[in-house]
């Protein structure tokens, strides 16, 4: 209904504040898609800094009484907060948040040892070893020696595996890649293609090396 009158500017006042995180992320992605198609200016009000830097081409931070504290692109607000109030709003982990402005393209992908869900019972794993379980042709979760024993007793796949580790697209950003690596029980973040198929794994030190390369300042002269 808001678009029916074809307004030049849309105001959205905390539209996703009452939804759960998964639905919220999907709605944020949908807003970005719609904006790319409609090419309309959207003034989006939020108290969530992650939401602000994900959606905003520019971010305006307001203080008490509506005082404008800073107006800049998201990367600049994260790296150069104007004062202590802005710094407190963007959070102590603003350096981690800033990783989303560095691309993951070119990260080395390592081979991940994996197993199809139908072959789990035949696994022979040592303590500390992990295998990525493939379900319906796509990465599903991780399993270790203890999980194999649980599965052999007839327990469901969900009860035998560890779901830690988010998946990321290789053309995504370094924040996605680092989160995937750090949340993985094996230490390998899982890279998947647009169809969700396994491409390989990335380590946290690969992400940090890529960050160092992208932030390197060319020598003068």
Secondary structure as the mmCIF struct_conf table of DSSP 4:
data_model
#
loop_
_struct_conf.conf_type_id
_struct_conf.id
_struct_conf.beg_label_comp_id
_struct_conf.beg_label_asym_id
_struct_conf.beg_label_seq_id
_struct_conf.end_label_comp_id
_struct_conf.end_label_asym_id
_struct_conf.end_label_seq_id
TURN_TY1_P TURN_TY1_P1 UNK A 2 UNK A 6
BEND BEND1 UNK A 8 UNK A 8
STRN STRN1 UNK A 9 UNK A 13
BEND BEND2 UNK A 14 UNK A 14
TURN_TY1_P TURN_TY1_P2 UNK A 15 UNK A 18
BEND BEND3 UNK A 19 UNK A 19
HELX_RH_AL_P HELX_RH_AL_P1 UNK A 21 UNK A 38
STRN STRN2 UNK A 41 UNK A 45
BEND BEND4 UNK A 47 UNK A 47
HELX_RH_AL_P HELX_RH_AL_P2 UNK A 49 UNK A 55
BEND BEND5 UNK A 57 UNK A 58
STRN STRN3 UNK A 59 UNK A 62
HELX_RH_3T_P HELX_RH_3T_P1 UNK A 64 UNK A 66
STRN STRN4 UNK A 68 UNK A 72
HELX_RH_AL_P HELX_RH_AL_P3 UNK A 74 UNK A 79
BEND BEND6 UNK A 80 UNK A 80
BEND BEND7 UNK A 82 UNK A 83
HELX_RH_AL_P HELX_RH_AL_P4 UNK A 84 UNK A 90
TURN_TY1_P TURN_TY1_P3 UNK A 92 UNK A 93
HELX_RH_AL_P HELX_RH_AL_P5 UNK A 94 UNK A 97
HELX_RH_3T_P HELX_RH_3T_P2 UNK A 98 UNK A 101
BEND BEND8 UNK A 102 UNK A 102
STRN STRN5 UNK A 103 UNK A 103
TURN_TY1_P TURN_TY1_P4 UNK A 105 UNK A 106
STRN STRN6 UNK A 110 UNK A 110
STRN STRN7 UNK A 114 UNK A 116
HELX_RH_3T_P HELX_RH_3T_P3 UNK A 117 UNK A 122
TURN_TY1_P TURN_TY1_P5 UNK A 127 UNK A 128
STRN STRN8 UNK A 131 UNK A 135
TURN_TY1_P TURN_TY1_P6 UNK A 136 UNK A 137
STRN STRN9 UNK A 138 UNK A 143
HELX_RH_AL_P HELX_RH_AL_P6 UNK A 145 UNK A 152
TURN_TY1_P TURN_TY1_P7 UNK A 153 UNK A 154
HELX_RH_AL_P HELX_RH_AL_P7 UNK A 157 UNK A 160
BEND BEND9 UNK A 161 UNK A 161
STRN STRN10 UNK A 162 UNK A 162
STRN STRN11 UNK A 167 UNK A 169
TURN_TY1_P TURN_TY1_P8 UNK A 170 UNK A 171
BEND BEND10 UNK A 172 UNK A 172
STRN STRN12 UNK A 173 UNK A 173
HELX_RH_AL_P HELX_RH_AL_P8 UNK A 174 UNK A 182
TURN_TY1_P TURN_TY1_P9 UNK A 183 UNK A 183
TURN_TY1_P TURN_TY1_P10 UNK A 185 UNK A 186
BEND BEND11 UNK A 187 UNK A 187
STRN STRN13 UNK A 189 UNK A 192
TURN_TY1_P TURN_TY1_P11 UNK A 194 UNK A 195
BEND BEND12 UNK A 196 UNK A 196
STRN STRN14 UNK A 198 UNK A 202
HELX_RH_AL_P HELX_RH_AL_P9 UNK A 204 UNK A 215
HELX_LH_PP_P HELX_LH_PP_P1 UNK A 216 UNK A 220
#
